[in-house]
Amino acid sequence: MSLARVRTIVSTNWLKEQISTRTKPSRQLRILDTAFSFDRDVDSYKDGYQRGHIPQSLHFNIFQCTQSTPEISVNLPDLNCFTEYVRDLGIWPDTHVVTYHHDLPLSAFRTWWMFRLFGHRNISVLDGGITKWQKDGYEITTDEPIIERSDFVAKMDKSLLRNYEDVIRNYKTKEEQIVEARVKDHPTRIDEETGGTLKGAQTVGYDDLFAEDGTMKSEAELKNMFDAAGVDVAKPMFVTCLRGMTACGTAAAARILGKDDVPIYYGSWNEFRVRAPDKLKVMAKKT
């Protein structure tokens, strides 16, 4: 699949067809199981991936090569470490990567954004994850594929990233729309002590992006959500949330609507409130 044709979302039927044409994994397609838990003491490889996964998939740990800080609980991976990790996964520059989730789709979308951030845009998310895969009658396995190590080299694309300083600067320049991915009644937005969101942010809630079966809503429905929030997808924007996870799903929705390069404030509200508690009353608004 060429880069120009890569879709943000692929269906279970499409993925099944791709697997069916291959007796073993090839460098053209790499499926990543992103089973994870925010509790780092949980072994998501053992408790998620090893219990059953889509055939030919490998486990990808979003916390690999990362170091949390009080400000940023889900940090970016070290560039060199990430390069070695992805090489071990057999992902080449021309490999089409497909990510999927178990219980929490935000891990698949975070993986999607992270690969694009580190220079690999040939990546899609499986619509509905492993739950939809099984509902459609497709098998899972405990077999782990053997793959060839690649020559992948991570190169950060800073156009997809916003940090604390960028957010402060944007309040002066007003160059970018601020899109909030947490729904309006999210506990971390309405908490009396530490809740809130960035001043001027318009809400396109991550939780509202999905249909009842866990698949992404139609393009028309997504467009209505952005329009209702007053967000113009033709203009510059960045997405924020609590800790840079659900924002990736809202950025993916914007890409479906034609906005290819949507940056994420990866520190998001958690970093902002820790670094600037004196600015909360000025910069933040309660729902």
HELIX and SHEET records of a PDB file:
HELIX    1   1 LEU A    3  ARG A    5  5                                   3    
HELIX    2   2 THR A   12  SER A   20  1                                   9    
HELIX    3   3 SER A   44  ASP A   47  1                                   4    
HELIX    4   4 TYR A   49  ARG A   51  5                                   3    
HELIX    5   5 LEU A   79  ASP A   88  1                                  10    
HELIX    6   6 LEU A  106  LEU A  117  1                                  12    
HELIX    7   7 GLY A  129  LYS A  135  1                                   7    
HELIX    8   8 LYS A  158  LEU A  160  5                                   3    
HELIX    9   9 TYR A  164  THR A  173  1                                  10    
HELIX   10  10 PRO A  187  ILE A  190  1                                   4    
HELIX   11  11 TYR A  206  LEU A  209  5                                   4    
HELIX   12  12 GLU A  219  ALA A  229  1                                  11    
HELIX   13  13 THR A  246  ILE A  256  1                                  11    
HELIX   14  14 SER A  268  ARG A  275  1                                   8    
HELIX   15  15 PRO A  277  LYS A  279  5                                   3    
HELIX   16  16 LEU A  280  MET A  283  1                                   4    
SHEET    1   A 5 ILE A   9  VAL A  10  0                                        
SHEET    2   A 5 ILE A 123  LEU A 126  1                                        
SHEET    3   A 5 HIS A  96  TYR A 100  1                                        
SHEET    4   A 5 LEU A  29  ASP A  33  1                                        
SHEET    5   A 5 SER A  57  HIS A  59  1                                        
SHEET    1   B 2 LEU A 161  ARG A 162  0                                        
SHEET    2   B 2 ILE A 264  TYR A 265  1                                        
SHEET    1   C 3 GLN A 202  THR A 203  0                                        
SHEET    2   C 3 GLN A 177  GLU A 180  1                                        
SHEET    3   C 3 MET A 237  THR A 240  1                                        
SHEET    1   D 2 THR A 197  LEU A 198  0                                        
SHEET    2   D 2 ALA A 284  LYS A 285 -1                                        
END                                                                             
